[in-house]
Amino acid sequence: MTTTSMSDPLVGRVLDGRYEILSKLARGGMATVYRAQDRRLTRTVAVKVMHDGLGDDAEFARKFDREARSAATLSNPHVVSVFDQGTDHGRPYIVMEFVTGCTLRHVITRESPLPPLRALDVMEDMASALASAHEAGLVHRDVKPENVLLSDRGQIKVGDFGLARAVSSQTATATQGLLIGTVSYLPPELVTTGRADTRSDVYSAGVVLFEMLTGKKPHQGETPIQVAYSHVHNDIPAPSTLLSGNDPRSMDSRRIIPPYLDALVLACTRREPDERPHDGRELLQLVRTARKALGHGILDDPALTAQMGASMNAVDDPPTVTLPPAPVSPAPVSPPEPLASNPYSPMTPPPPPAPAPAQDRTPLVHVPRGSSVDPAVERRRRAARRRRGLLALLLVLALTIAAGAGSWWWFTSGRYEAAPSLANQTQTQAVALAKAQGLALEVEQTYSETVPKGVVIRTEPNAGGRVLKDTSMTAWVSRGPERHAMPSVVGMNLDQARAAIEGAALAVGQVSEDHSESVPQGIIATVSQAKGAQLRRGASINLVVSKGPQPIAIGDQTGKKADRARSKLQGAGFTVKVVEQNSDDVDKGEVISQTPNGGDGKRGDSITLTVSKGPVMVRVPQVGGKHEAEATAALSAAGFKTQVMHATPDWLREDKVKAAAPLEGQKTKQGSTVTIWVI
């Protein structure tokens, strides 16, 4: 299923005549990320376009422009590259490297806790990217699993330096009253002062390492305010303390977390920035040292553990202070919009907790010995101080309860409304109904066998489900039944026909073979569907493959009458050629020989019959009145044998032929015997 231009007007557009928008990847708080084709360089890229209206805000426009310029200065194989930037119809955009794969969030969700060695492999590439940014004077400000990409080729890249800023900049990190960053990975100084430096990225990276090792976030809470408050007031525990001894994986030597790895996580996540590694370069050195030790099978080394914590200034761990949630303003705070499957768009956490109302700071009264202070006055002063303290405590509790109730209502119910029922409405009607309720409608097109074209099939969320106010919901609109034209495959071989059918979203069904007098062997002779027929996706197409002409047995007609032999062979489908020749042995009109005279042939093959004309007939020459020797010579020259009969005694004989048989002038078989009578 693809997002059509009706659901997003940019899909199908070409930005600046160069970047063709193919599909929407994800939508964040400031911008939407699209997959696009760079027509000039013929490559797939990711294009990040600022939302409508934000381009008119000078602060957001500067932030977006700064994102491109700062990220483009980085040259590191583990940083998502920025190729270009521009503005299209008032909407700024940047062009980035398109990485095919998944985010570290997907890996943690699917496989955590990760083996320590694998976690350090990921951490090493992350630290390399941060080191490159920090050396260029940039701070990422939003390190989290969603911004770490794992490509299909195994590369690890850190994306979304959209919140990066020159370290020398002194402006606060708050934009329009909202902290930038994701609350689960937020360093304490961003909550308390709104400012960040390279040590802030180290803190967030340490939280990511903690989550890879344990599969859990270090600070939990019902609201983002509580999570942020916990970052400020509570230390992150050692990862090894969270692995359950009942989990069989925790007993696997490949998953044991050594003490020096615990120390590395704690060093990175100290609440005081001065107690952490200074920047990405220092973090990278520590990670490589820990990875090298783990790769050599070292599971405990006190010296290495001390080295991992050497960047911390504090000797003793500060005590963990557990306080009630800090009171906040009851005004609603919009939550960050997550992009779990896309690493390009930043997350925006709620604002830092408002400080609790100041408690009574009235100093205790010190009465020197021997003074003449009235005890009654002193008692009244102490009573007044107790009343003021109690009043301040009640005020703090009241504000806390009110703020908590307001936050709870806002985050659980107040910011939501019921999704309208749009099913079975036309697209125009659905858009109007959603607009009347203050919602934008994103439309996805899909096929349906039961719902008419242009009518809503379903929505997300469903009718009555919760949807954030002033946001959008998605409707799937029917394109009608899905039909595909039957391609012409007669005359193709089987492989070509299969490719054509499957390319038309159809399927090859039964394949059979049959003889054909007109279609060569191995070629498709007939199909079960006519060319151009409109068929459902996956419809089965039966094929008949030609086996070539059917073979015909050749019968031997030798010795048979020629007419009968010819009729029989022609009736079987053969072409008959007749050749005549004389034969002394075969009667005239009978077949002397046949070529070929056996085996199999096919319709139209030629067969030659040699038919007897009988023996050669020769006329008996005139020999009457000739001398015996002369007559014998004449008969021999004509091809006859001679038999001499003497009709008179020798003394009366004149030696002349009186008669011959067969008679003179009569035709008889050449080579036969002619009898002559000599007188």
Secondary structure, 3 states (H helix, E strand, C coil): CCECCCCCCCCCCEECCCEEEEEEEEECCCEEEEEEEECCCCEEEEEEEECCCHHHCHHHHHHHHHHHHHHHCCCCCCECCEEEEEEECCEEEEEEECCCEEEHHHHHHHHCCCCHHHHHHHHHHHHHHHHHHHHCCEECCCCCHHHEEEECCCCEEECCHHHCEECCCCCCCEECCEECCCHHHCCHHHHHCCCCCHHHHHHHHHHHHHHHHHCCCCCCCCCHHHHHHHHHHCCCCCHHHHCCCCCHHHHCHHHCCCHHHHHHHHHHCCCCHHHCCCCHHHHHHHHHHHHHHHHCCCCCCHHHHHHHCCCCCCCCCCCCCCCCCCCCCCCCCCCCCCCCCCCCCCCCCCCCCCCCCCCCCCCCCCCCCCCCCCHHHHHHHHHHHHHHHHHHHHHHHHHHHHHHHHHHHHHHHHCEEECCCCCCCEHHHHHHHHHHCCCEEEEEEECCCCCCCCEEEEEECCCCCEEECCCEEEEEEECCCCEEECCCCCCCEHHHHHHHHHHCCCEEEEEEEECCCCCCCCEEEEECCCCCCEEECCCEEEEEEECCCCEEECCCCCCCEHHHHHHHHHHCCCEEEEEEECCCCCCCCEEEEEECCCCEEECCCEEEEEEECCCCEEECCCCCCCEHHHHHHHHHHCCCEEEEEECCCCCCCCCEEEEEECCCCCEEECCCEEEEEEC
